Amino acid sequence: MAQFANENFEKSSIGYLLMSTLVVAPDQAPHYEVVVGMEVHAQVLTRSKMFCRCATDYQGAPPNTRTCPTCLALPGALPVINRAAVEATIRTGLALHCHINPSAVFARKNYLYPDLPKGYQISQYELPLCEHGFLEIDREDGSTRRVRIRRVHLEEDTGRSVHTGGASYIDLNRAGVPLMEIVTEADIFSPEEAYAYLTRLRATLRALGVNSGEMEKGALRCEPNISVRTLAQKIDGHYGVKVEVKNLNSFRAVRSSIAYELERQSGLLAAGGTVEQVNMGWDEERQRTVVQRSKEDAHDYRYFPEPDLPPLRVDPTWVEQLAAELPELPAAKRDRFERSWGVRRSEADILTSETLVSRFFEESVAAYGWQEGRPQRVATWMTGELFRLLNADGEGQDLRQIATTKVLPAQFAALLQLVDDKKINQNTAKRVLELMYASGDSPQQIVAREGLAMLSDNSLIDEAIAAIFAANPAELTRYRAGEEKLFGFFMGQLMRATQGKADPAAAKARLTELIHLPG
């Protein structure tokens, strides 16, 4: 077998990844475009399960303590539809510009897994709740593009298999938790576009309050369907053979798996091989996909209408009411911050990625003022200094922890006002913010207690300058002889001598005046 530049191209355990014996030079290989359709499974935030009254707070609960005859599939137990889960799915469909079908039918999706107690999953197939929507994403070149949403349907989650000590156990606490499946058309053409879609989708779900977005807890799972094609296939409207990567629980894994499959599939095709339609898993340690099983088609699941549930009729008046009650969504909020408040798009994107963050920002601006330039100033300090402190706590980029910060929006605004009023300078303000973050005290209290108020008395600045000149006569002579780069040295000495409390503009002006005096 040929050795490829990427050593990850190796023989898989069941033979699907065998490479051709041909080696294709890079300049002879055709260009391949990656095409991705995304499936996202999002647990719905409800108190009870999809078809029974069992609680959904299964995280951390003892195994099999959130179960009943219905979710255990005991004989004679019948499902009852959770209205709150239906409502959350309709609200999601509306936010994604979907058509809400007046009638939806639950179906049995038959397959055998040890953590699927009934031997089938109650899902939706031919008649889902929501269809034909879209979500706009930002591309790397600054343009926007719509990713079409094929469907948003409602189903139930499965249980979990726990493997430990050489044995496998089944925990059915999660079985029956409401689950939305959000399926796109094949409208994603790079790992970066996949990331843009998923981050925007998660922000939307969180803003709606229908999903926690906690991928590390399995509340949001992604399954990209990945294929590659040549330019000729694209012109003809054809697609390559797709490979589905199952149950990814981080956006980084999604990006990495798409990039890996692009390289693997294009290398395989360029060498004269063929791509098999299979389900893959992602090996985080080896940074590669691994074959799990051959991919099923719809007929393999033997879908048929769930006989224990009637068709679900959706009242159009209810849909209209839910549409009227939708909150401002992240995309609209970002556009408002950008167009009405003058916030740069890069900061506006970050500030609207989490509802808690945008709320802190808006409350800070309300306290600081909407005058021109002020919202951008708040945005700069939030995404720079405050987020630096949040990330220093070891929580990575999870900005939801802003809800637990001791810094209040009004205090944050007061800090910026102290800088504007020349009570403290920029560097001192950063130090004050750190103390605010640690203690929860107001900036005024900290400035007074620590003696951090800015020096504005020229006599004190003059004394400091005189002392610096006396301590550095050689440098002063060199500067006055034309070595002007030494001005920075004297400015640094002055700020150090005043412990950073001097007004930089005033200090620079006074130093400029005195350093040029004869003597």
Secondary structure by P-SEA (a helix, b strand, c coil): ccccccccccccccccccccccccccccccbbbbbbbbbbbbbcccccccccccccccccccccccccccccccccbbbbbcaaaaaaaaaaaaaabbbbbcbbbbbbbccccccccccccccccccccccbbbbbbbccccbbbbbcccbbbbbbbbbbbbbcccbbbbbccccccbbbbbbbccccccaaaaaaaaaaaaaaaaaacccccccccccbbbbbbbbbbcaaaaaaccccbbbbbcccccaaaaaaaaaaaaaaaaaaaaacccccbbbbbbcccccbbbbccccccccccccccccccccccccaaaaaaaaaaccccaaaaaaaaaccccccaaaaaaaaccaaaaaaaaaaaaaaccccaaaaaaaaaaacaaaaaaaaccccccccccccccccaaaaaaaaaaaaaccccaaaaaaaaaaaaaccccaaaaaaaacccccccaaaaaaaaaaaaaacaaaaaaaaaccccaaaaaaaaaaaaaccccaaaaaaaaaaaaaaccc
